[in-house]
Amino acid sequence: MSITHDLSSLVLTQGGEWIKFDVDSFVQQFWNNTIEGLSYGSIYALVALGYTLVYGVLKLINFAHSEVFVYGCYATWFVFYGLGFRPGATPSLGVGELVLYLGLALIAAMAVSGGTAVVLERVAYRPLRKRGAPKLVFLITAIGASFVLQQILFIWRGGNPEQSIRLLRNEEQFQIFGGSVTNITIITVVASILLMVGADMFVNRTKFGRGIRAVAQDPDTATLMGVNKERVITLTFLIGGLLAGAAALFYMMKIPQGAAYQGGFILGIKAFTAAVLGGIGNLRGALLGGLVLGVVENYGQSLFGGEWRDVVAFVLLVLILMVRPTGILGESLGKARV
């Protein structure tokens, strides 16, 4: 192996370049990467909210949540297909038509993901709670449920991703410090933030939200005070599923390929990383963690190359937890609260 040093790049080679340190690319693409990172980060944050809600209430890492997201992706694809759109050329739609079709896709994706999350809770987790199963059994069940949901899609649709169907061209609307802001970025970031603010207000300001917080703090006392624990748990899974469904629509608008049965694996791991990064069990921490993760991984892509994007995301998690084990805004895992 040979190691070459340069003021602007560091390249390690072994039969070819495999890592670089390109400062020029980082500087030139800084604002583009920041804007695009916020766009992807808002998607991570929406999915991360599902992880942090379930953990806050049940102290359970629901690894099947990534498949809940994937089911929303398929729902989005089938709505587009059912409306008569096909892979290939992007149609020219008026604003009213676009809002209508995207709204239908959003409703379908949220309904399918929300329903999947509720069924998952009733079939996989509720029987374990009734039997007083240990936490390790819940974790193994979550992993097993994830594979089951994956295989259902594989048997139904096969291993190849669906061909991408686009209703909206990705076009620049304006620039910020030379960074391009596209119409899809605006829709994704604005809609995601509105949904996250809505979820935060629901949990903190409504009667049902008080029930969620009560069960998260002390489930036994909450039950004695008249809170229906099972209903709260179902509601928690439902909210997480609804947000994952919305994230699925925005994700399908951004990525070049269509829905894939394993498409939620990496994104689910990143969303979980975002939840832990911000503070597992902390709603606002999930938002912050998602945005930070999206931006930093884009910076890493410019510095080290596209192949290192995912590596940078997970290295960031390790570094943050070494300095602050509870996450940026969170508490210790044993005391995490919604």
C-alpha positions in Angstrom: 0.0 0.0 0.0 1.3 3.5 -0.8 0.3 6.7 1.0 0.4 10.0 -0.8 0.0 13.3 0.9 -1.2 16.5 -0.7 -2.3 19.9 0.7 -5.8 19.5 -0.7 -6.3 15.7 -0.7 -5.1 12.6 1.0 -5.4 9.4 -1.0 -4.8 5.9 0.2 -4.3 3.5 -2.6 -4.2 -0.3 -3.0 -4.7 -1.0 -6.7 -6.8 2.2 -6.9 -8.2 5.2 -5.0 -10.5 4.2 -2.2 -10.5 7.2 0.2 -9.8 10.9 -0.4 -9.8 14.1 1.6 -11.0 16.7 -0.9 -11.2 20.0 0.9 -11.9 21.9 -2.4 -15.0 19.8 -3.1 -16.2 20.3 0.5 -15.8 24.1 0.2 -17.3 24.4 -3.2 -20.3 22.2 -2.4 -20.8 23.4 1.2 -24.1 25.1 0.8 -25.5 22.6 -1.6 -24.6 19.8 0.8 -26.1 21.7 3.7 -29.4 22.2 1.9 -29.6 18.7 0.6 -28.5 17.4 4.0 -31.4 19.2 5.7 -33.8 17.6 3.2 -32.6 14.1 3.9 -32.3 14.9 7.6 -35.9 15.9 7.8 -36.9 12.4 6.4 -34.6 10.7 9.0 -36.2 12.8 11.7 -39.7 11.8 10.8 -38.8 8.1 10.9 -36.7 8.7 14.1 -39.8 10.0 15.9 -41.4 6.6 15.6 -38.4 5.0 17.3 -38.2 7.5 20.1 -42.0 7.4 20.8 -42.0 3.7 21.2 -38.9 3.7 23.3 -40.3 6.5 25.4 -43.4 4.5 26.2 -42.2 0.8 26.2 -38.4 1.1 26.5 -38.4 -1.0 23.3 -36.2 -0.5 20.2 -38.7 -1.3 17.5 -36.4 -2.5 14.7 -39.4 -3.4 12.5 -40.2 0.3 12.2 -38.0 0.5 9.1 -40.3 -2.0 7.4 -43.3 0.1 8.5 -41.6 2.9 6.4 -41.1 0.6 3.4 -44.8 -0.3 3.4 -45.5 3.4 3.1 -43.1 3.5 0.1 -45.1 0.8 -1.7 -48.4 2.5 -0.9 -47.1 5.7 -2.5 -45.9 3.8 -5.6 -49.2 2.0 -6.0 -51.2 5.2 -5.6 -49.2 6.8 -8.4 -49.6 3.7 -10.5 -53.3 3.5 -9.8 -53.8 7.1 -10.8 -52.5 6.2 -14.3 -48.9 7.4 -14.0 -46.1 5.2 -15.3 -42.3 5.0 -15.0 -40.5 7.2 -17.5 -41.3 10.8 -18.4 -42.5 13.2 -15.6 -46.0 14.5 -16.4 -46.8 18.2 -16.6 -49.4 18.8 -13.9 -51.0 22.0 -12.6 -50.6 23.0 -9.0 -54.1 21.8 -8.1 -53.6 18.4 -9.7 -50.2 18.0 -8.1 -51.5 18.9 -4.6 -54.5 16.5 -5.1 -52.4 13.5 -6.3 -49.6 14.1 -3.7 -52.3 14.5 -1.0 -53.9 11.2 -2.0 -50.5 9.5 -1.9 -49.7 11.0 1.5 -53.0 9.8 2.9 -52.5 6.3 1.5 -48.9 6.0 2.7 -49.8 7.3 6.2 -52.8 4.9 6.4 -50.8 1.9 5.3 -47.8 2.6 7.5 -50.0 3.5 10.4 -52.1 0.3 10.0 -48.9 -1.8 9.6 -47.5 -0.4 12.9 -50.8 -1.1 14.8 -51.0 -4.7 13.5 -47.3 -5.2 14.4 -48.0 -4.0 17.9 -51.1 -6.2 18.3 -49.6 -9.4 16.8 -46.0 -9.2 17.8 -45.7 -7.2 21.0 -49.0 -7.2 22.9 -48.9 -11.0 23.5 -45.4 -10.7 24.9 -46.5 -7.9 27.3 -49.4 -10.0 28.6 -47.0 -12.9 29.3 -44.5 -10.5 31.0 -41.7 -11.4 28.6 -38.2 -10.1 29.3 -36.8 -7.2 27.3 -34.5 -9.4 25.3 -37.5 -11.3 23.9 -39.0 -8.1 22.7 -35.8 -7.2 21.0 -35.5 -10.6 19.2 -39.2 -10.4 18.3 -38.6 -6.9 16.7 -35.8 -8.2 14.6 -37.8 -11.3 13.6 -40.9 -9.1 12.7 -38.6 -7.0 10.5 -37.6 -10.0 8.5 -41.2 -11.3 8.3 -42.4 -7.9 6.9 -39.5 -7.9 4.4 -40.2 -11.4 3.2 -43.9 -10.7 2.7 -42.9 -7.9 0.3 -40.3 -10.1 -1.4 -42.8 -13.0 -2.0 -45.4 -10.5 -3.3 -43.3 -8.2 -5.5 -40.0 -10.0 -5.9 -36.4 -8.7 -5.2 -36.2 -6.0 -7.9 -37.1 -2.4 -7.0 -40.1 -1.0 -8.6 -39.4 1.5 -11.4 -39.5 5.1 -10.3 -42.7 7.1 -10.9 -42.3 10.8 -10.6 -45.0 13.4 -10.5 -42.8 16.4 -10.1 -39.5 17.5 -11.7 -36.7 18.4 -9.4 -36.3 22.1 -10.4 -34.3 24.9 -8.7 -36.5 27.6 -7.2 -33.8 29.9 -5.8 -30.4 29.9 -4.3 -29.0 30.5 -0.8 -25.3 31.5 -0.8 -25.0 29.7 -4.1 -26.7 26.6 -2.9 -29.6 25.3 -5.0 -33.0 25.0 -3.3 -35.3 22.9 -5.4 -39.1 22.5 -5.2 -38.8 19.0 -3.8 -36.5 20.2 -1.1 -38.9 22.9 -0.1 -41.8 20.5 0.0 -39.9 17.9 2.0 -38.4 20.2 4.6 -41.5 22.4 5.1 -43.9 19.5 5.3 -41.6 17.5 7.6 -41.2 20.3 10.0 -44.9 21.0 10.1 -45.6 17.3 10.8 -42.9 17.2 13.5 -44.2 20.3 15.2 -47.7 18.9 15.0 -46.5 15.6 16.7 -44.7 17.6 19.4 -47.8 19.7 20.1 -50.0 16.6 20.2 -47.8 14.9 22.7 -47.3 18.0 24.9 -50.7 19.8 24.7 -53.5 17.3 24.2 -55.3 14.8 26.5 -54.1 11.8 24.6 -50.6 13.3 24.7 -50.8 13.6 28.5 -51.7 9.9 28.5 -48.6 9.0 26.4 -46.4 11.1 28.8 -48.0 9.5 31.8 -47.4 5.9 30.6 -43.8 6.9 29.6 -43.1 8.2 33.1 -44.8 5.5 35.2 -47.1 3.0 33.5 -48.4 1.4 36.7 -49.3 4.7 38.3 -50.8 5.9 35.1 -53.0 2.8 35.0 -54.2 3.4 38.6 -55.1 7.0 37.6 -57.4 5.7 34.9 -55.2 5.9 31.8 -55.8 3.0 29.4 -52.3 1.7 28.9 -53.0 -0.5 26.0 -54.8 2.2 24.2 -51.9 4.6 24.7 -49.4 2.0 23.4 -51.6 1.5 20.3 -51.8 5.2 19.8 -48.0 5.5 20.1 -47.4 2.9 17.4 -50.1 4.6 15.2 -48.5 8.0 15.4 -45.0 6.6 14.6 -46.5 4.7 11.7 -48.3 7.8 10.3 -45.1 9.8 10.5 -43.1 7.0 8.8 -45.7 7.0 6.0 -45.3 10.7 5.4 -41.5 10.2 5.3 -42.1 7.4 2.7 -43.8 9.9 0.3 -41.0 12.5 0.6 -38.4 9.8 0.2 -40.0 8.5 -2.9 -40.0 12.0 -4.3 -36.3 12.3 -3.8 -34.7 9.0 -4.6 -34.0 8.0 -8.2 -35.3 4.4 -7.8 -38.7 3.1 -6.8 -39.8 1.1 -3.7 -37.7 -1.9 -2.8 -38.4 -4.6 -0.2 -35.1 -4.0 1.5 -35.2 -0.2 1.0 -35.8 0.6 4.6 -32.7 -1.1 6.1 -30.1 1.6 5.8 -32.6 4.4 6.2 -34.0 2.7 9.3 -30.6 2.3 10.8 -29.9 6.0 10.1 -33.2 7.1 11.6 -32.5 5.0 14.7 -29.0 6.7 14.8 -30.7 10.1 14.6 -33.0 9.2 17.5 -30.0 8.1 19.7 -27.9 11.0 18.5 -30.6 13.5 19.6 -31.5 11.6 22.7 -33.6 8.5 22.5 -37.0 9.2 24.1 -36.8 12.9 23.3 -39.1 14.1 20.5 -37.1 17.3 19.8 -33.9 15.4 20.1 -35.1 13.1 17.2 -35.7 16.2 15.1 -32.3 17.7 15.9 -30.5 14.4 15.5 -32.0 13.8 12.1 -31.1 17.2 10.7 -27.5 17.0 12.1 -27.1 13.5 10.7 -28.3 14.5 7.3 -26.0 17.5 7.0 -22.9 15.8 8.4 -23.2 12.7 6.2 -23.4 15.0 3.1 -20.3 16.9 4.3 -18.5 13.5 4.7 -19.5 12.5 1.2 -17.8 15.6 -0.2 -14.7 15.1 1.9 -14.1 11.4 1.7 -16.2 10.3 -1.3 -19.7 8.9 -1.8 -18.8 5.4 -0.6 -18.0 6.8 2.8 -21.3 8.6 3.4 -22.9 5.9 5.6 -19.6 5.4 7.4 -19.4 9.1 8.4 -23.0 8.9 9.7 -22.2 6.1 12.1 -18.8 7.4 13.1 -20.6 10.6 14.1 -22.9 8.6 16.4 -20.0 7.0 18.1 -18.2 10.3 18.6 -21.2 12.0 20.0 -22.0 9.2 22.4 -18.3 9.1 23.6 -18.7 12.8 24.6 -22.4 12.8 25.6 -23.7 9.2 26.1 -27.3 10.5 26.6 -27.4 12.2 23.1 -27.5 15.8 22.3 -30.8 16.6 24.1 -31.6 13.3 25.8 -31.5 11.8 29.2 -29.9 8.5 30.2 -31.7 5.6 28.6 -33.1 4.4 31.8 -34.8 7.7 32.4 -35.7 8.7 28.9 -39.1 10.4 28.6 -41.3 11.4 25.7 
